């Protein structure tokens, strides 16, 4: 726990040392959510959306939850490779690897701050927008879904980190998963609007199931039993993606170490 605290403290101190970047990032997130807030207000004026009935018909909440959740998708994809790249660029990776902290702990602790930072910025957005809406939040179920989703998507993040250690630039995992998730997971529109083939692809993407479950638990107070199929899908995908992610990451690490390019970027 002390090591986790040290890594989180390092991230916090680094953030405070670049205050302008922190403020601009937070403002950018806020402005992005505000765009969807006013767009939903405009589109929802005098209109009903039958496809949003499972979420209480709330277009504004639907869009804001979708766009803020995608920030966690980005963190899950980029945290592990970002941790590796950051240590490489600062020239500290080899020193960390020579310490008594195992590699998997270095990855987890380095990524921990990124997830806490994403939670902080997302909480601000929810306090400003979502809590002012007519919603009924099941907080415990929503937090469980969010945690399970992050763990599931972290498998893709580990794959990304393994590949980036070999290629240094260019990561097909992040590109493919990020692009498909943004288009097919229902972040901005219901997946029922997609053609059958694309709906099939959407069904194997963790964000698709996470967004359905999160919207129901946040907007209509659904319990875990009511989103059982989404929870089971996320558990199954986690059991698949995490082991593959660990294998790909270990392969990339061993390949880079054998080539002598581990500290290169």
N, C-alpha and C positions, 0 to 999 in steps of 0.2 A: 504493500500500500504506500510505503514511503517513496518508492521509486515512481509509482504512478503520480504521486503528489508533485515530485520534482519535475517530471515531464510536463504536467499541467501548468505548474508555476512558470516553467520556461516559456511555454506558449503564451501565458498571460503577460509576462514581462515583455516578450517580443512584441505582442500586440500593442501594449502601452508605449513602447518605444517608437512605434509607427502610428501615432494617433490619427493622423490625417487619413491614412489608408483605411483604418478601422471605421472612421466616421463615414468616409465615402462608400465603403462597402455596405454599411448598414443603411445609408441613405438610398443606395442603389436597390437594395432589397425592398425597402419601403416603397420606393417609387414604382418598382415593378408590380408589387401587390396592389398599389393604388390604381394602376392602369386597369387591372382586371376588376377591381372594385367598381370603378365608374363605368367600365364597359358592361359589366353585369347589371348595373343599375339602369343603364340605357336600354339594353336588350330586354330586360325583364319588365319594363314599363308596360303594363297592360297585356302581358303575354303569359301563357302557361307552357310548361315544358313537360310533356308526359313521360319522357325518358328519365326525368329527374325525380319522379314520384317516389322511388325507393329512398331518396335522400331528402324527403320533405318538400321537393319542388323548389329548393333554394338555389338558384343559379349563382348568386353571389358567393355563397359558402362553397359551392361546388368548384368554382374557378380558383378561389383563394387557397383552398386546401390543396388543389392540384398543383398550383404553381409553387407553393411553399414546400410541399413534399418533395418536389424535384430537386430542391437544394440538398436534401438528405441523399438523394440518388447520386448527386455530384460528389458529396463528401464520401460516400461509401466507395465510389469508383476511384477517387483521386487521393484519399488520405494515405494509403499505404505506399503508393508510388511517390506521392509527394514527400512522405517522410524520408524515403530513400534518396530522392533527388536533392532534397534540402540538405541532408547530411553530406552528400557527395559534393555539392557546390560549396559548402562551408569547410570542406576538408576534414570533417569530424567522423565520417563513417567508420574508418578503420579503427579509430580510437574507441568508438562505441563497441565495435565487434571484439576488441581485445579486452573489454571489461568483463566482469562476472555476470552481466545481464544477458540472458539468452536472446537469440535473434528474434524469436516470436514475441518476447516481452518488449523489446525495443520497438517493434512494429505496432503492437497494441497500445503501448503508452504514448508513442508519438502521434498515433491517430486519435487518441482519446481527447486531446485538446480540440481537434477539428470538429469532433462530434459535439462537444460541449459548446463550442462557438456557434455551430449551426443551431443547436437548441436555443441558445440565447437570442439569436437574431429572429428565429421563427417565433419564439414566445412573444417578442415585441410586436410582430405582425399580427399574431392572434389577439393580443390584448387590444390593439388599435382597431382591428376590423371584425374578427370573427365573434368576439364576445359581445359585440354590440348588436348581433343579429338574433333572430328568433330561432335559436338552436337549443338542443338538449343534450349535453355532453355526458358520455359515460367515460370519465377520465381514466379510470383504471384499465378498462378494456382498450381505450385508444393508446395509452402508453405501452401496453403489452404489444399491440400490433406494431407500433412504431419501432420498438426494440427488436422484435422478431424480424421486421423488414430490413432493418439496418444490418443485422447479423447475416441474413440471407444474401443481401447484396454485397456484403463484404467479401464473399467468395469471388465475385467478379473483380473486386478491388485487388485481391491477392493475385489473381491471374494477371491483371494489368501490371502490378509491381514486378512480377517475375519476368514478364516480357520486356518491360522497359529497362531492366537491368542488362538485357542482352542487346536490344536494339538502340538504347540510349534516346532515340527520338522516334516517334511514330508508334502508336499503340492501337492496334485494331480492336482490342477488347473494349476499351473505353469508347472509341468512336462508334462501334456497332451497337453496343448496349445502350449508350447514351442517346444515340439517334433513334433507335427503335423504341426506347422507353418514352421519349418525348412525343413520338408520333402515334404509337399504338397502345399505350397503357391507360388511356382515358384521362390524362392530366387536364386537357382542355375541352374534351367533348366525350360523350358516352361511346364506348366501344361498339355498341349496337349499330352505330352508323357505318362501321367498317364493312368492307366486302368479306364474305365467308373465309377466304384464305387468310386475310390479315387478322381476322378474329381468332383464327387458330394459332397464329404466331403470338398474338397478344396473350393468349391463355398460358403460355410458358414463360412470360415475363413476370418476375416478382412484383414490380410496381403496379401491375394491373390488379392483382389480388389485394395488395396493400392499400391502394386507393379506394377500392370498393369497401373494404372493411373499415378504414379510417373514416370515410365519409359517413357511413352508417353509425359508427360509434360516437362520432362527434356531433352529427346533425340530428339524429333521431334516437339517441340513447340506446342503440342496439347493444346487447350483451354478446359475450363470446359465443354463446350457443347460436345466436342469430347470424353470426358470420363464420360458422363452423367450417364451411367448405373453403373459404378463403384462408382460414388458419391452417387447415390441413394441407392446402396447396403450398403455403409458405414453408411449413415444416418439411414437406417433401422436397421442395426446391433447395432448402437449406442443407438437407442431408446429401443432396447432389452437388451443390456448388462449392460448399466449404472444403470437402476433401479434394476436389479437382483444383480448387484455388491453392490449397497447400502444396499439392504435387507440382503445379506449374511454378509456384513461387520458389520452391526448393530447387527445381530444375534450373530456373533462371539464375538463382544465387550460385549454385555449383558451377554452372557454365561460365558466369562472369568471373568467378574466383579462379577457375582453371585457366581462363584466357588472360588473367591478370588485369582485367578491366573493371574490377568491382568499384574502384574509387573514381573511375573516369565518368565524365558526362559530356 
